[in-house]
Amino acid sequence: MEMDENVRPMSGNVDAETVRKSMKDYYAKAYPADLLYKWLAYGHDGKHLRGDKSFPNRREFCFTLEGEIFARYQNFASAQEFREALKNKLPTKIDIGPVFNRKPSERHGVDLKPVERELVFDIDMTDYDNVRTCCSEANICGKCWPLMTAAIKVLDVGLREDFGFKHLLWVYSGRRGVHCWVSDERARNLTDEARSAVAEYFAVVKGKDANGAPRLAMAVPLHPSLKRAYDSVLKKHWIERYLPDQKILEIKDKYDTVLAMIPDPEIRETLKGEFETTSSNSVARWQRFEALVAKELQKSKNRNYKLEGILEKIVFAHIYPRIDIEVSRHMNHLLKAPFCVHPKTGRVCVPMDPKTCDSFDPEKVPTVVELIGSNPRRTLAEYNALFIDGFCKKLDEENDARLSSRTREVKAANQQTMDF
């Protein structure tokens, strides 16, 4: 496969040694420890009468220390304690785990079980390596990053409309992907089996068949959620961004994969001959393919039903979200915390707004060196505001309403007892 020589991997990254030396200042002055701790307390931070004061102290944190040492099963009784631990231990990465039935630090000699955890999703660009031609492995650029944009749009709508979730936090991973934290109480209490079911709901690409073509878990007519994704996101993205940027119908090994998916041998051979002898671009070649399929499907006799949905299948095989199901399916799976600094790029894992993700540019995300020093060049103010206003406020209101409801229930029960 030929790489696009005009595409350069993301620039402006910070080397690992500089990142390490910057962490003390970052944790002391820029890292929003209080905001993060308040989010994860879900109202149980000691300010509400019906709050469970033990709740925040049963959350697992994992620090990655210098030398790739993993310090798991840490817990903190307050935001102040959490902040002090960061300044003292200077982790290169922070991972968040579940809330357990006991303090994680008391795991020895007790039956430690996870009882609550956000439903999380991890989408990594490396899972798209076989459908991008500009970059590979850890590299990303402006031509392949829109694959993440399409994934965010599809998953965000699906989680909200099909499952009724409201509190979704989208976070840039700091390097080559995105994370989603679904923080609704109902989501946090899902069993592993239910988490697996939700993740599988969004799993369409299932490896490859014997011919090397993508194996898809989809049927025709499309499931309503898949039709919505195709009509509202994927079809436009395919024509306007993916084909012009990735040029897969101009690169032989890529268009051979597409041709292998076409069940009609006549159309397949016609396109193969045209691709090999003409210099038209990928969009024009796709439009030619669309015309051939439409003509074949319009025939009144001997209709070729195998061709129905083939255009959609090819699009889904290339640009539908590819989530890491193993991250989503287990309650006790660790996931990197928001506002971490990625140790290999120096970029902060900042919140993202799915409504404006089209304009999100990973290269414009602050690096740790821009945030520290006596006169920092940048701040996290806009991302803190997005975290608070776009995510935490409504979640806080719901937490308060839930705990207030418990107070009323207790009062009512006490009153009933007194009446007797």
N, C-alpha and C positions, 0 to 999 in steps of 0.2 A: 504494500500500500504506500502510495506517495503522500508525504505530508505537504501542506501548503507552505511554501517558503516565505510567504508574506505575513504569516502569522507568528507572533512571538508569544511565549508563555508570559504569564502575569509578571510584571516587573515591580520593583520597589520592595521586594521582600527583605526581611531582616535576618541576618545569620543567627544561628543558634546561640553562640557565645554572647552576642549583644543582647539577645532576648533574655538570657539568664541573668546578665548583669543589670537588666532594667527592671526585673520583677519586684525588687524591694521598694523602689520608688512608686511603681504602678500600684501595688497593693496598699501602700500607705496613703496615696493621694488620689488615685483615679478609680480604682475598682469599687463598684457599687455594692459592697457586701450587705449593707442594710436592706437595700431593695430586694436582693436575691433571697435573703433570709426571710423577709416578710412574705414574699410570694410563697415560699415553700412551707410557711407556717399555716397558711389557709385560715387565718383568723385565730389561731391557737397561740398567739404570741403574748398571752397574759393580760390583754387589754379588754377581754370580754368575759362577763360573769360565767358563761357556760363553756368557755374554751377549755380545752384539755392541755394543761401546761406541760404535760410530758410529751406531747405530740412532736414538737420541733426537735426535741432531744433524742427522738427515736429514728431520725432520718440518717441514712448512711452517706457520708462523703468519702471520696477516695482522692488522696493527693498523690500525684506523681512527683517524686523528689529527684534531685540531681543524681544521675547515674541510673535512671530508669527504675528507681525503687518505688514500688507501689505500697502506699500506706492506706490500707482499706479499713473499713468498719470504724471510722471516726464519727463522732457526733458532738454537737455543740448546743449548749443550753440557752444561748442567746446570740444575737447578732454581734455583740461586742466580743464574745468568746470566739466566734467564727473569724472575725476580723483580726484578732490578735494571733490566732493560729496561722493565718495567711502570712502575716508580717514576720512571724518567727520561723516558719518552716519554708516559706518561699517556694511553693510547688510550681513546677513548670506546667502542670495541667491539673484541673479540678474536675472530677467526675461526680455525678449525682446518682445515688441509688435509691432504693425504696425506703418507705417507713416500715420499721419492724415492730413486732409485738413487745420487744424490749430494746434497751439501748444497745446499739451494735457493739459498743465497747465491752458489754457484759456477755458477749457471745460464748465465752468458755463456761461450760457447765450448765448452759440453759438451752432450751429448744428455740432457737432463733428463727422466726418465720416472717417473711414479708407480708404485710397486711394492706398496704396501699402504695400506689405508684402511678405517676402520670403515664398515659398511653403515649408512646414516643415512636417517631419515625425518623429514619436515617436514609438520606439519598446521597449517593456518592458518585461523582462523575466517572470514576474508573469503571463502574458498571455499564457505562455507555461506550467503552473503548471500541467495541466492534461496529459502532454506528457513527463514529466521528472520525473525520479525516484530518483535522487541523492539529490535534494534540493527542497525547496518550498518557496513561498512568497518572501521575500527580499534577501534570500541567493542565492549565485551563487558559482560555482566551475569550475574546469577545464573540467569537464565532460558535463556540460550544457552550458557553455559559447559558444562552437562552434555553437549552435543554432543562436546566434547573428552573427557569422561569415557568416553562410549560408544566413541569411537575408540581410546582407550588400551586399554580392556578387550578389544576385538576384535583389535587388532593384536598385543598382547602374547601372547595365547593362540595366535594364528595363527603367529607367528614361533617360538614355543617348540614347539608340538605338530606343526606341519606341516613345519617346517624344522629342528627340533632345536637351535635356538640357545638358549644358556643365559644369556649375559651381556648383558643389556639395561639401558641407562641411560636413564630417562625424565626429561626436563628441561622445566620451564616456560620458555617463550621470553621471559618478562618483559613481554609485552604481550597478545597475542591468540591464542597457539597453543602447541603442544608439539613437542618434538624427541625422537627416539629414536636412541640410538647402540648398534648391535649390535657388540659387541667381541670375539666369539669369533674365534679365529685363522682358522677356516674362512671366516667372514664377511669378515674383513679382506683375505683373498686372492682374493675373487671378482673375476672380470673384469667389465668394463662390461656385457657381454652378459648375464652371470648376474645382475648387479644389476638390470638392466632386467626380467629375467624375474621376479625376486622382487617387484619393485614392481608389475608388471602383474598379478601374481597377486592383489593386493589392490585392483586398479582395477576398480570395478563401474560407477560413474557415468561415462558417456562423452559428455558434452555433451547436446544436445537434438535431437529429431527435427523433422520438418517442421511438426508441430503445436505445437511448443514444449514437449512433454512430455519428461522425462528419457530419454536413451537408455541402456539398461542392458546390460552384458555379463554376463548370467546366463540360465540356462535352468531349466526345470522338468522333472523334480524337481531340487531344489537340490543343488549340489555339497556334499559333506559339510562342508567348511569354512564355507560360507555357511549351511547348516542349523544348524551349531553356533552361529554368530554370532547367527542369528535366535532360536533357542530359548533361548540362555543370556544374551543381552544385549539385543538390539534389540527384541524383542516387548514385554518388560517396560518398557523405557525409553520406548517409543512411547506406551504407555497411561498410565504413571505420571508421566512428566516432559514428553515432547515435546508431546503433544496438549494437556494442560492449560496448559502454559506458552506455547506458540506459537499455539494456537487457529487453526490453518490451515484448519479446516473451518468457520470462522465469518467468514472474510475472503474476499470474492468472488474476487479474482484468484488467491488461493491454492487455494481449493477448485475453481476452474475447471481448474487444472493437474491436480489429482487426478482430477477427472471425465474429463478428456481421456485419461487412462491406462486407463479402463475400457472393455474391448472389447465389452461387451454394451450395445447402445443402449437397451434397455428399462430396465435397471438404472440406466444413466446418467441417463436422463430422469426416472425416478422420484426419484432422489436430488436431482437439480437442482431439481425442483419442491419437494421437502421443505425443502431448504436455503434456498430463497428465501422460503418462507412460514412457517417455524417458527423458534423462538428457542432450540432445543436446543443444548447445548454440543458441542465437538468430539469428546469421548469418546463421548457418546450417539450422535452422527451416525456415528462409526466403527462402533459396535456395530450400528447399523441396517444399515450397508453389509455387515458381516460376516454378518448374518442373511440378507440378500438373496442373497449369494453362496452361502452354505451351502444355501439352499433350491433354488437353481438347479442346483447341483452334485449334489444328491441325486436329481434326476429320473432315472428309469431309462431313459428314451428320449431320443434326440436330445441327449445330454449336451453341454453347452457347454464343450468342452475349453479354449477361449481364456481362460476365467475361472480355470482352475487356476493357482495361484501369484500371482494378481493382488494379493492382500493383501500378500504378502511383497514383491512388486516395488515397491509404493508405499512400504512402509516403507524398503526399501533405497535407493530414490531420494532419500529425505529424510535419513536418519540414519546410513547406512553410512559408514565413514571415507573422507575425501577427501584423499588424500596428493598432495603435489607430486612427481610422478614424476621430473621433471628433477633434483631434488635427490638422489634416490636412485640414479639410473642411472649417474652418472659418478664414477669414483674421485677425480678431481681437483676435485670441487665443494667449495667452502668452506661451513662451517656454524658459526654462532655458538657459542662455547665455553660450557660450563657455568660458572656463577658470574659471568658477565658482568653488567654493569648495563645495562639497556635505556636508551638515551639519551633516549627520549621519555616514559618513565614513571618512571625512577629505580628500578625494581624489579629485584631480582637474579634471574637465571635459575637457579632452584634445582632440585635433583633432586626427583623425585616417586616415590612408591611406588604401583605399579599396583594393589596389593592394597587400598589405602586411598584411591584417587583420588576416590571418591565424596565424601569429606569435604574435598578440597582446595579452598581458596578463594583465588583470585588476589588478592583485596583484602587478605588477611592475609599475603601474601609481604612480607618486609622491603624497605624502600626504602633506598637508600644513605645517606640522611641519618640514618636510625635506627641505622646501624651504625658511625658515625664519631664523633669528638669525644672529649673526655677522659672522658666518662661516657655511653657509648652506651646507648640505650634497648633495643636488641636485639642479638643475636649470630646467627651462622650455625651455632652449635653443633649444633642438631638436624639441619640439612641436611648438615653435614659428616659427622655420624654416620651418616645415611642413605646418603650416598655411600660411606663406608668399609664399614659393616656390611652394607648391602643390595646392594652392587655390587662394591666393590674386593676384599674379602676372598677370595671364591671365585675371582675372576679371578686374584688374586695366587697362590693355591694352585695353580691350573692352570698359570700361567706358570712357577712354580718346578718343578713336576713335569715340564713339558716340557723345561726346560733341564737338569734333573737327568738326564733320560732321555738327552739328548745326551751328557752326561758319561759315563754308563755305556757308551753305544755307542762312544765314542772309546776308553775304557779296554779294552773288549772287542776292538776292532780292533787296538789296540797290542799286547795280549796275544797275539793270533793271529799278528801279525807276529813277535814274539819267539819263539813256538813253532817257527816255521819256521827 
